[in-house]
Amino acid sequence: MELLWKVLLVIASVGLIIVVLLQKGKSAGLAGAISGGAEHLFGKQKARGLELFLERLTIGLASAFFILSLVVAYFVKS
């Protein structure tokens, strides 16, 4: 049972790393701050669907990683 939780933890951690690396940075220095503010004000509709999906997937994988870390720590300790 302990091995199953550890495997799930590794899968969640690798998935989290991949999803975070796929996301685009929020700013690129001063130019990113200026254009990012304009995009925020006027809205950027081009790739919002993918960004929203990656954002929600990141939240889900981070939650899974946190919970699985606690479960693995419990099983290893006992």
N, C-alpha and C positions, 0 to 999 in steps of 0.2 A: 504494500500500500504506500509505503514511504517513497518507493521508486517512482510510482505513478505521479505523486505530487511533485517530485523533483523534475520529472520530464515535462509536466505541464508548466512548471515555473520557468524552465529553460525555453520552452516554446513561447510563452508570454513575453519573456525578456527579449528574445531575438525579434519577435514581432514588433515590440515596442521600439526597439532600436531602428528597425527598418522604416516604420511609419514616421518616426521623428525625422529621419534623414530624408524622407520623401517630401516633407513639408518645405514650403518656401519661407525664407526669412522674412520677418516683418519689416525690417528696415535695412537700408544700405548706406549708412552714414547720413550726411546732411541732405543729399539728393533723395534718399529714401524717405526721410522725414517730411520733405516738402511734397513729394508725389504721393506718399502714403497718406498724408493729411488730405490731399485733394481727392484721392480715391475713397477715403472714408467719408468725406463730405458729399461727394456726388455719387458714390456707389460704384462698385466694380462688379459687373455681372458676368464677366467672361468665364472665369473658372471657379465661381463661387461654390458650385455644387461639389466639385472635387475637394476643395479646401474644407468645406463643411463636413464632408464624409471623413476626411483624414483627421479633422479635429475631434469628431465624435469617436472615431476608432482609437485615437490616442487616449482619450479619457477612459474608454472601456478597457483597453489593454493596461493602462496604468493602474486602474482599480483592480483588475485581475492580478497584476503583478504584486500589488500590496497585500491583497488577501491571501494569495498563494504563498507569499513570503511568511506571513504569520502562521499559516497552516503547516508549512514545512518546518518552521522553527519549533512548533508545538510537537510535531511527530519526532523530530530529532532529539528534542529534550527528554521526551518520555520513553 
